[in-house]
């Protein structure tokens, strides 16, 4: 008996030894030298993140196989179901990544014309939901940033997030009879922005059919915008600035921001009562109310772009809160694009339909905006000019009439059709250089977002722009 | 007497922080302090017992602070564990250099290894942890959050312990702003371990397999 016990003990002991050896070699590997440590830690997480995308790639591939297998038996099967499957898998892995990848998903869902509709529908969900942070982590972030736990700071504080923002989540809190929305940022977002984008890049190249150079050129813009979004202190400053400058706009209201309850990763503002776009539409608001909201939205954007030259560049439905009395609450000034003078002038000049008809005036503007380059072949120039002219005519159309009905589906069909078509234009596809200034990325996204919301509102509004007031007649 | 023990502990932490090594002898350690070698030995019989006591205290302090949190009683098991690790890092932050000494390998005769037996130094800390973890596991299994499996179910707390090493080691090497990556590491590793403890497809597979075998269905 005692022998047996002894044997067992020995066995246990030798196991521990083996374990220890393993531990030691494990440490050896990670501790080779101090100066490579920093580099080492980044690729490690990058590999993890990359493997996420690889597994998505595999899934997408499998969806294709499944699709064609099904199609062999059922020729009537459309590609829609395939796109839907792919979108689901892509979305799932993106939402696990959170942060910037989710942001990219959002951006892709904004530009509906860039993605097949099944993708964009699924991606639009990203605007509302992402897996939540645990409450202990929220408590920790609070303690780290503000020195107290949220339950100490407020009278009540919801344990669960009530809403997910792309790089954080929102909790509802009360104190002294007031209700607050408290945004808490996911940890490590700022750090992961760059590495996430590097991973998204090849993905974007394939999915959107762009070449790598284009993507690089624009990714820099995206990166700097995303990084500024991770700074809640900056967001607080901008929110206060812009909301103060916009108080005179009719029917628009903003939350008050509370610097004393905010820090780099925590942002506290008033809780706005009201509904998001899709819920609001379910209440069957009257045409009058919808027009009123649409008009406020339009005026708000017009004032920012032409008077402030800084614009809330994130017009996704989650950032607007609508009331049945036709008032519009606007939140989230994390993504603000400052419009540089050298871009502003030529870009809005194009909105003047009279210039669009003048070939000799149009060409220099195209060069300025990077639509055309001096070394393009004459044939390419003709093709590109035609494409860009169509695009500008389309996007500028609302500006060129007194009133515009955004509920008009045929206008949007035309835009989507153009998007499909332009992806087939040879000169554009084989372009060695990116076309269009990078500043246009967020400006266009802003207009797309704005149009898309107005479309969903089915609003008919006066598309008056202060820009036209300052216009000199074209000789 | 209690005060003297406390003072020795503090001095020892300062010594490790300043020198990055253990004192060569109790004599050397006591030389620049206002206690004698003999007084040291009245409190602790060796550096190892002293270190074990310091780490036990860290564990105790962490658990106290974790449980003092107002919402602690409302937490699920997973959240309790998360809260423990976040607090642990908070507590260790006051002694980062001291902590890293116990997690950095050192060159000894051309070989890299820890210059001490970490297992015994951490033993008392581990005991504190296990007591806490067993409570958490018990509660979590009562609420059905995790699944008590035969044999390994009793060992959940012990199986959770190595996670503590991982998290501290990760933090010691973390270079991110305000150790954000450590926060993510904690969140992910705790989620992983709790997912393993809750019902997984393997449980259903096992259950199904057992059923098939018991019914001799092949």
Interface residues (C-beta under 8 A of the other chain):
Chain A: X20 X24 X27 X28 X30 X31 X37 X38 X41 X45 X133 X134 X135 X136 X137 X139 X140 X141 X143 X144 X149 X151 X152 X159 X187 X188 X190 X191
Chain B: X69 X70 X71 X74 X75 X78 X79 X82 X83 X86 X90 X104 X105 X112 X113 X114 X119 X173 X174 X175 X176 X177 X178 X180 X181 X183 X184 X186 X187 X191
